[in-house]
Amino acid sequence: MTVTMALAGDTMLGRGVADRIAVSGPHGLFSDGVREAFAGADLALVNLECCVSDRGRRWDAPGKPFHFRAPPAAADALADLGVDCVNLANNHALDYGTDALTDTLDHLRRAGVSVVGAGRSVAEARERAVLEAGGVKIAVLGVTDHPSDFAAGEGRPGVAYADLMKGVPGDLLERIRRLRAENDAVVVLPHWGPNMTGEPLRYVRRAAEKFVDAGATLVAGSSAHVFHGVDVPVLFDMGDFIDDYAVDETLRNDLGLLFVVTLDGARPSRIEAVPLRLDFASTRLAGGAERRWIGERFTRACAALGTDVETRDDRLVIDVAA
């Protein structure tokens, strides 16, 4: 049985994006081409890089420069796009405290969007979501390696935290093994490593290998704000999907990728990457020179990991050998 999943990286719906939602509503953030790419997939997952609430106060932590909060209508923007599940295990889920996080959980579930990676307790933060399409059951887990002060505890809302630099905790690997035994596939969504890096760090590669050895069907990472290469079944970093961020003229975090992964049984058989252009608070398909730049960079990044990429109909395609 074949299932397709659309996956996107850092999805920030606060600040300038929130202002756009306030003026124009939640339905105009993505171009028709982006929406069509999502509609063509059976399931869709993103890393939600903000809280969704109209409550709370800024998290007071030394050296924390950015705080992202989206209005409740942002949940409708995700549902309208067709997002089935978001990962909240990241460094912005508690930007406005625990009240805003619990609001986020409520708003997303009201909109019919599943959540992994955060919760009202450590048990809820570590809980999997199970998505179904075409008779295939896919378990999804979220985890972040920063910040430690966002970690959920017993009776304390927060994120699913693991210090991956020190190694992948045994209980996390055991959960992956158990979920693989109970489901047709397992997707792990790690938020790992620092911002603005052009390739995965060594500890990230080690963690990815551990996830796969434990039974992860697909690992789709985020955090760098720029896309990295693919070493099947690992998408080391999906880059940014929508935001209002300043643009690095070298790394070009305004040029991104939407990944469409085909699972054939319990393995990826094809990975397609759709080039994106992130304008201020909106996202569209990349074209012309921007699409070529994305293709060249992605091809080089994948080649460094031993992965071949072909260009077909404006998509960057990785066919996985049987």
C-alpha positions in Angstrom: 0.0 0.0 0.0 1.3 3.4 -1.0 0.9 6.6 1.1 2.2 10.1 0.3 3.1 12.6 3.0 3.8 16.4 2.5 6.3 17.6 5.1 7.5 21.2 5.7 9.9 22.7 8.2 9.7 25.8 10.4 6.2 27.3 10.2 6.1 30.6 12.1 2.7 32.2 12.1 3.4 35.0 14.6 4.6 38.5 14.4 4.4 39.7 10.8 2.5 36.6 9.7 0.0 37.2 12.6 -0.4 40.8 11.3 -1.3 39.5 7.9 -3.8 37.1 9.3 -5.4 39.9 11.3 -5.8 42.0 8.1 -6.6 39.3 5.5 -7.7 36.3 7.5 -6.1 32.9 7.7 -6.6 31.6 4.2 -4.2 33.7 2.0 -0.8 32.7 3.4 0.1 30.2 0.7 -0.1 30.3 -3.1 -2.3 28.0 -5.1 0.7 26.0 -6.2 1.7 25.4 -2.6 -1.8 24.4 -1.7 -2.0 22.0 -4.7 1.2 20.3 -3.5 -0.4 19.7 -0.1 -3.7 18.6 -1.6 -1.9 16.0 -3.7 -0.6 14.2 -0.6 -2.5 11.9 1.7 -1.1 13.4 4.9 0.7 16.6 5.8 3.0 17.4 8.7 4.9 20.6 9.7 7.1 21.9 12.5 5.0 24.7 14.1 7.5 27.3 15.3 5.2 29.4 17.6 2.4 29.2 20.1 -1.2 29.8 19.1 -2.9 31.9 21.7 -4.0 35.4 22.7 -2.8 34.9 26.3 0.5 34.7 28.2 3.6 36.7 28.8 7.0 36.4 27.2 9.2 33.6 28.5 11.9 35.3 30.6 15.2 33.5 29.8 18.7 35.1 29.4 19.7 35.5 25.8 16.3 34.6 24.3 15.8 37.3 21.6 12.7 36.1 19.8 9.1 35.3 21.0 6.5 34.1 18.5 2.8 34.0 19.2 0.1 33.4 16.5 -3.6 34.3 16.9 -6.1 31.5 17.4 -7.1 31.9 13.8 -3.7 30.5 12.8 -5.0 27.0 13.7 -7.6 27.5 10.9 -4.8 28.5 8.5 -3.1 25.1 9.1 -6.3 23.2 8.8 -7.2 25.0 5.6 -3.9 24.0 4.1 -4.6 20.4 5.0 -2.1 19.9 7.8 -2.9 16.8 9.8 -0.2 17.0 12.5 2.3 19.5 13.8 5.4 19.1 15.9 5.6 21.5 18.8 8.9 20.1 20.2 11.0 23.2 19.5 12.4 26.4 21.0 9.2 28.5 20.5 6.4 26.4 21.9 6.6 28.1 25.3 7.5 31.6 24.1 4.5 33.0 26.0 4.4 30.5 28.8 2.4 27.5 29.8 -1.0 29.2 29.4 -0.3 30.0 25.8 1.0 26.4 25.2 -2.2 24.8 26.6 -4.2 27.2 24.5 -2.1 26.1 21.5 -3.0 22.4 22.2 -6.7 23.3 22.5 -6.9 25.5 19.3 -5.1 22.9 17.2 -7.3 20.1 18.3 -10.4 22.2 17.8 -9.2 22.7 14.2 -8.7 19.0 13.8 -4.9 19.1 13.8 -3.0 16.5 15.8 0.0 17.5 18.0 3.2 15.8 19.0 6.2 17.0 20.9 4.5 19.1 23.6 1.8 18.6 26.2 0.5 19.4 29.7 2.8 16.8 31.2 5.9 14.9 30.2 3.8 11.9 29.3 1.6 13.9 27.0 4.6 15.7 25.4 6.1 12.3 24.6 2.9 10.8 23.3 2.7 9.7 19.7 0.0 10.7 17.2 -1.3 7.9 14.9 -2.4 9.0 11.4 -4.1 6.8 8.9 -4.4 6.9 5.2 -5.2 4.2 2.7 -5.3 1.6 5.4 -1.8 2.5 6.5 -1.2 3.4 10.2 1.7 5.9 10.7 2.9 6.8 14.2 4.5 10.2 14.7 6.8 11.4 17.4 8.3 14.8 18.1 11.5 15.6 20.1 13.8 18.6 20.5 17.3 19.0 21.8 16.8 22.6 22.9 16.0 24.5 25.1 16.3 22.4 28.3 14.2 24.9 30.2 11.2 24.2 28.0 11.2 20.5 29.0 7.9 19.1 30.2 7.8 17.5 33.7 5.4 15.7 35.9 2.3 18.0 35.9 4.4 20.7 34.2 3.5 21.7 30.6 6.4 21.7 28.1 8.1 20.0 25.3 9.6 16.5 24.7 13.2 17.3 25.4 16.3 15.1 24.9 19.9 16.1 25.0 20.8 14.5 21.7 24.3 15.8 21.8 24.9 13.4 24.7 23.2 10.6 22.8 19.6 9.4 22.2 17.9 8.3 25.4 17.2 4.6 25.6 13.5 5.1 26.5 13.0 7.1 23.3 14.6 4.4 21.2 12.4 1.8 22.9 9.3 3.9 22.1 10.3 3.9 18.4 10.8 0.1 18.5 7.4 -0.4 20.2 5.6 1.9 17.8 7.2 0.2 14.8 5.8 -3.1 16.1 2.4 -1.6 16.6 2.1 0.4 13.3 3.0 0.2 9.7 5.4 3.1 9.8 7.0 5.5 12.3 7.9 9.1 11.5 10.3 11.0 13.9 10.3 14.8 13.8 13.4 16.0 15.6 14.1 19.7 16.2 17.9 19.5 16.5 21.1 21.5 16.1 21.7 25.3 15.9 20.3 27.9 13.5 21.8 28.8 10.1 24.0 25.8 9.5 24.6 24.5 6.0 24.9 20.8 6.8 24.0 18.4 9.7 26.4 18.3 12.6 28.1 15.1 13.6 25.9 14.5 16.6 22.8 15.0 14.5 24.0 12.3 12.1 24.6 10.0 15.0 21.1 10.6 16.4 19.6 10.0 13.0 21.3 6.7 12.7 20.0 5.6 16.1 16.5 6.6 15.1 16.6 4.6 11.9 18.2 1.6 13.6 15.4 1.6 16.2 12.8 1.4 13.4 12.0 4.9 12.2 10.6 4.7 8.7 11.3 8.4 8.1 13.2 11.1 10.1 12.4 14.7 9.1 14.4 17.3 11.0 14.2 21.1 11.5 15.9 23.9 13.3 18.6 25.3 10.9 16.1 27.5 9.0 17.8 26.3 5.8 17.4 23.0 4.1 20.1 20.3 4.3 20.7 17.2 2.2 18.9 13.9 2.4 20.4 10.5 3.3 17.4 8.2 2.9 15.3 7.8 5.1 16.6 11.0 6.8 15.7 14.6 5.8 18.2 16.2 8.0 16.6 19.7 7.9 13.6 20.8 5.9 14.4 24.5 6.3 11.8 27.3 6.7 8.2 27.1 5.3 6.7 30.5 6.3 7.9 33.4 8.4 8.9 37.1 8.5 12.6 36.5 9.1 15.6 38.6 8.0 17.3 36.9 5.1 20.8 35.7 5.1 22.1 36.5 1.6 24.5 33.6 1.6 22.4 30.8 3.1 19.2 32.2 1.6 16.7 31.1 4.2 14.0 32.7 2.0 14.4 29.8 -0.5 13.1 26.5 0.8 11.7 23.1 0.0 8.4 21.2 0.6 9.0 17.5 0.7 6.6 14.9 -0.6 7.5 11.5 0.5 6.0 8.3 -0.9 5.9 5.4 1.5 5.6 2.0 -0.2 4.7 -0.4 2.5 7.1 0.5 5.4 9.8 2.2 3.4 10.2 5.4 1.4 10.3 4.7 -2.3 10.5 8.2 -3.6 11.2 11.7 -2.1 10.2 14.7 -4.1 11.3 18.2 -3.1 9.2 21.2 -4.3 11.2 24.5 -4.5 9.7 27.4 -2.5 10.1 31.1 -2.3 9.3 32.6 1.1 8.1 36.2 0.7 7.4 38.3 3.8 4.6 36.4 5.6 3.6 34.3 2.6 5.0 31.4 0.6 4.8 30.5 -3.1 6.5 28.2 -5.5 9.9 29.3 -6.6 10.6 30.0 -10.2 13.3 30.8 -12.6 16.7 31.6 -11.1 15.5 30.9 -7.6 14.4 27.4 -8.5 17.7 26.7 -10.2 19.6 28.0 -7.1 17.6 25.7 -4.9 18.1 22.8 -7.2 21.9 23.2 -7.4 22.3 23.6 -3.7 20.1 20.7 -2.8 21.8 18.5 -5.4 25.2 19.3 -3.9 24.0 18.8 -0.3 22.6 15.4 -1.2 25.6 14.4 -3.2 27.8 15.0 -0.1 25.7 12.4 1.7 25.8 9.9 -1.2 22.3 10.6 -2.5 21.5 11.2 -6.2 18.9 13.8 -7.2 17.2 14.3 -10.6 15.1 17.2 -11.8 11.6 16.2 -13.1 8.8 18.7 -13.9 10.2 21.4 -11.6 10.6 18.9 -8.7 13.8 17.5 -7.3 13.4 13.7 -7.1 15.2 11.0 -5.2 14.2 7.5 -6.3 15.0 4.9 -3.6 16.5 1.7 -4.9 14.5 -1.4 -3.9 
